């Protein structure tokens, strides 16, 4: 018999098992970089309205509170895109949803540069938000579906790091562009960027092979991609590719309140709503409030950028602490944010920028950590549903933040009081996370 024996191929190949046990390599690095870049561009575009608001308000002679609907409708479009169009990634593929969503919000972000009225800007931001809402979940799903099992939480943290860094860089770009070319230049960059990125994704990013195996589509691509992930795997044209996933009948959200999860789910939703309320109040209104308090426009915009940048750095650190230690570190982060939030409007010059970074580190970084909590406290069969509903409920807080901010500003509530209210919201989030920690610790064998 020949010493070179023929290797017997597997007749059934569990795609999920191979990916889950795979080692990180160049394939994973390239994919994570691409999806992180998608999140980066979307983070830039999401914050573009906040950075241009002070200039638009001044040039169009608007009371600041009139801009609140622009913030709120952009976020509402994001909510609508994520819930109504979120199924596109499940029906047509993650890659198509990313490409289509990116082109969609790119076109309407570019159109916002030529808006001549507040109503026109509001409508364009709403429509652009729908595209963002459709593409962000698809980018997250694609990255997570290629991540080894032990790395999923950190992959989510890295993607949201890209999102917050997009908002950070956007602030510095806006601070440079607006004095020279005016506010429309910020939307022009934000519109062209995702369109170019969509073209790059078409040629460089693979479709999720979990999705393809589940739908039994393009199996030749499944074989090719599996070879890149696991070069030692052997299969032929007769190999059947499967994805073993747990399935349940009935309304998925009901399972979030069964088997002792009711209190945990309720507290988690409260944490998401309060966190995103405070988060989006600050990220939407901070440049405008500071500019109205006689802070130079460049400093006001950069402070908003550092709020995002601090969140990116803090999110990476807090996800690591949550993974290695306890979710209590996320609660402590929200507590630590409170004094910096209260003192933020009293900062000047470099102290203002430092305070903005620290608020971002603990508050915005805490939100990234909160995302990882949602991804770890639920069991496998309800994890996707739990994360999806937590983010969906949280978006109600993200809409309420800028809306309530506009109402309070219209009533001429003192600036110091606005930030004290935000600190109280952060404390309520910390308490909710603390209670989640108590429940999960008690239920852990």
N, C-alpha and C positions, 0 to 999 in steps of 0.2 A: 504494500500500500504506500502511496506517495506520502512523503513526510509532510508535505504542505497540504494538510487536510482542508477541505472546503469548510468555511465557517457557515454554520446553519443560521439562516435568517429567522427573525421573529415573525410570526404570522399576525400577531396583534401587538401594537405599540402604543403605550399610554404616554401621550404627549406631555400631559401635566406632570407626570412623575419624573420624566427626563428633565424638564425645565426646573422643577422644584429642587432636584438634587444636583443641578449643574454647578460648575465652578465659574466664577466671574472671569470674563475674558474680553478680548477686543470687541466681539460682537455686542456684548452687554454694554460696554463703555460707549460705543458708537450710538447705540439705540437710546441709552439714557441721556447722552448729550443732545441728541436730536429732539427728544420729547421735552427735555429741560429748556431747550431753545424756544420751543413752541410756548411753554409756560412763561418764559422770559418776555416774549413779544406781547403776550396777552396781559401780563402784569404791567407793562409799559402802557398799553392802550387803556386798561382799566383806570389807571391813575391820571391819564392825560387831561380829563375834564377838571380834576382838582387843581392841576398845575396851571391850566389856562384860565381858571375861574377869576382870579384877581384882575387880570388884564381885561377880560371880557366885561366884567362888572364895571370897571372904570370907563372903558371905551363906549359901552352902550348905556352908561348912566343908569345902572340898575341898582335897586336896593339888594344887599347880599342875599336876603332870604328868598328872593325870586329865583335864585339859582338852585335851590333845593330840589325842585322837580327834575332838573337835568341829572343830578346825582341819582335820585331815587328811580327814575325811569330807566337809566342805564343798568342799574342793578336789577330792576324788575324784568328787563329784557333778558338779563343773564339767568334769572330764575326761570323764566318762561322757556328759554332755550334748553336749559338743563333738564326740565321736567317733561315738556311737550315733545321736544326733538331729541331727547336723550336716547330714545330707542333706535335712532338712526345708526349708531355705532353697533348695536346688537343685530340690526337687520341687514346692513350693507357693509359692515366692516369698520374697524377703528380708524384705519388709514383714510378711507373715503370721508368719514366724519371730520377728521382733522383737516384734511385738504379743503373740503367744502366749507366748513365753518370758518377757516382762516381767510379764505378768499372773500366770503360773505362779510365778515366784520372788517376786513381790510378795505373793501370798497366803500362801505358806509362810514368808516372812520375817515377815509380820505375825503368823502363828500362833506363831512362835518367842517372841514377847513374852509368851505365856501358858504357856510350858513350865514344868513344875514339877519336872523331873528332868533329870539330865545325859543320860540315854538319849533322852528325848523331844527335848531340844535338839539332840542329835547327829543324830537321824533327820530332823528338820525342816530343819536346815542342809544335810544331804545332798540332800534333795529340792529345796530352793531352789537349790542348786548346779547341779542338772540343768537348771533353767530358765535360769540364767545362762549355762551352757555352750552352750545352744542359741541364745541371742539375741546373744551377743557376736560370734561369727563372722559372723552375718547382718548385723549393723550395720557391721562392718568391710567386708564384701563390698559392701554397698550403697554406702557412701561411696567406695570405691576404684573401683567400676564406673562412677561418674559423674565421676571425677577425670580431668583432662587427663593425658596420658602423662608429661609432664615433672614432675608434681606428686605422683605416687602415693606415693613414700616419705615425703614431708612430710605428706601426708594421714594416713598411718598414724601418724606421730609425733604429729600433732595429736590424733588419737583417743585415743592412749594418754596424752597429756597430760590429756585430759578424765577418763580413768579414774583416774589418780593424784591429780588435783585432787579427785575425788569422795571418795577416801580421806582426803585432807587436810581437806576441809571436814567430813567425818564425824567426825574427831577433835575438832575444835573444837565441833561440835554435841554430841557425847557428853560433852565436858568441861563443857558448860553444862547439859545435860539430866539427867545421872546424879545429881549432888548434889541436884537439885530434885525430880525425878520418878522416879528409880530407873532401873536398867538396861533394863526393858522398853520405856521410851520411845524408846530408840535403834532397836529393831526395829520399833516402831510407825511411826516416821517412814520407816524403810527399807522398810516394806511398803506404805504408802499411796503413796509417791512413784512407784514404777514402774507401779502401776495407773493413776494419773492420767496418767503419761507415755504409756502405751499408748494411752489415749484420744486424746491429742494427736497421736500418730503416725498413727492411723487417718485423721485429717482433714487432716493437713498434709504428710505424707511420701509421695512418689510411689514406686511400685514400680520396680525396676531395668528400664529399657527394653532393656538387653542381655539380661536374663532373658526378658522378654516377646517380644523378637524371636527369640530362640533357640527358644522354645517356641511361637512364632506364636500368642500370646494377646493379647487386648485391644489390637489394633493401633490403634484410635482413640486410646487413651492414649499409645501410642508416638508418633503424629503430633503430639499436643498437647504432649508433653514436649519433643520435638525442636524444635518451634517456639520454646520457651522457651530452649533451649540455643543454637540456631542460627537466629535469626530470618530470615536470608537464604536458608535452604534452601527449596526449592520441590518439592512432591510432591502427588499426588492419591490418590484412593481405590484406584487401580490400582497404586500403588507397592508394590514388594516390599521388605520390610525384612529384612536379613540381619546376621549377626555372623560375621565371618571369624575362626575360632580354629583353632589347630593341634591335631590329634588324633592319638593313637598307640594302637596295640593293645598288649595285654599289661598286666601289673601295673605301675602308675605308679611305685611306690617303687623298682623295680629300676633305673629310669633315673637315680636319684640316685646310683647306684654305677657307672654306665657312663660311657664316654668321659672317663676321668680324673677323675671326680667323687668317687670312693670316699673318698680322704683328706679332701677338703674337707667332705663330708657328715659323716663320722665326727667330725672336729674341731668342726664346728658343733654337732652334737648334744651333745658333751661340754661345750661352752661354754654351751649353753642349760640343761643339767641342773645344772651347777655354779652358774651365775648365779641360777637360780630357787631352788635349794636355799638359798643364802645370803640371797636376797631375802625368801623367805617365812619363813625362820627369824626374821629381824629383824621383819618386818611383823606376824607372828603373836605373837611372844613379848616384843617390846621393852616394851610397857606393863606386862605382868605382871612381868617381871624387874626393871624399875625400881621398880615399886610394892613388890615384895618386898625391895628394897634400901633401903627407907625414903625413897624419893623421893615427895613428895606426889602423890596420884592425878591431880590436874589436870595437873601437870607431866609425869607419865608418859604420859598420853594425848596431850597436846599434842606431846611428843617424837615419838610414833608418827605424829601428823598431819604434822609437819614432815619426817619421813622421806619420806612420800609427796609432800609439796609440793616438796621438793628434787628428787625424781625427775622431777616434771613439768617443772620449769625446766631441769634438766640434760638431760632427754631431748630437748627442743626444740633446745637448743644443740648437743648431740652429734650429732643427726640432721643438722643443718645442716653441722657440721664433716665428718661422714662423706660427705655429699653433695658438698661443695665440695673437700675435701682427700683424706682417706684413712680407711679403716676402722681404721688403727692408732690413731686418736684414741680409739676405743672401748676398745682394749686399755689405753691410757694411763689412761683414766678408772678402770678397775678397779684398776690399780696405785695410783692416787692415793687411792682409797677406803680402802686398807688401814690407813694410820696413823690415820685418823679412826675406823675401826671399832674398832681396838685401844683408843683413848683414850675411846671413847664411854661406857663404864660408869663412868669416873672423872670425868665432867663433873658440874657442880653448877649449878643455877639457869640463868642465861642461857647459860653456856658449854655446858651439856648440850643446850639447844635448838639452839645454833649447830652443835654437832657432829652432831646428828641431821639437820639440814638438809644439811650437807656430805656425810654418808654417803649420804643420799638422792640428792643431786646426782650423785655419781659412781657409786654402785652401782645404785640403782633407775633413774637416768637412763641408765646403761650398758645395762640390759636393754631399754629402749626403743630405744636405738641398735642393739642386737643384732637386734631385730625388723627394722629397716631393712636390716641386712646380709643377712639371710635373703632379703629381697625383692629384692636387687640382684645377688647373686653368681651366681644361677641364670639360665639362658637362659629365654626366654619359654615354651617348650613344657614346662618342668618347674618353673616358678617357683611356681605355686600348690601343687603337690605338695611342693616343697621347704620352703616356709613352713609348710604344714600339719603336716608330719611333725616339723619342728623344734619347733613349739609343742607338739605332742603329746608328744614325748619330753621336752621341758622340763617339762611338767606332772608327770612322775614326780619331778623334782627339787623341784617346789613341794609335792608331797605328802610327800616325804622330809624337807624342811626342818623343819616343825613337829613331825613324828613323832620325828626324831632329837633335836630340841630337848627334847621331853618326856622321852625316855629319859635324856639327859645331866643334865637337871634332877633327875630322880628319883634319880640316882646322886650327887647333890650335887656335881657338877663345879663348881669355882669359876667365878664369873661372868666373871672376866677371861679364863679359858681358853676359855669359850664364844665370846667375841668374837675371840680369837686364831684359833680354828678357822675362824670365818667369814671372817677376813682371808685365811687360807690358801686357802679355797675361791675367793675373789675372784681370788687370784693364779693359780690353775689355769685360771680362765676367761680371764684376760688372756693367758696363754701360748697357749691354744687359738686365740684370735682372732689373735694374732701369727702363728701358723703358717698360719692361713687366709690372712692377708694376704700372707705369703711365697709361698704356692702360687698365689694368684690373680694376683699381680704377675708371677710367673715365666711364667704361662700367657697373660698379656696380650700381644698382638702389639706 
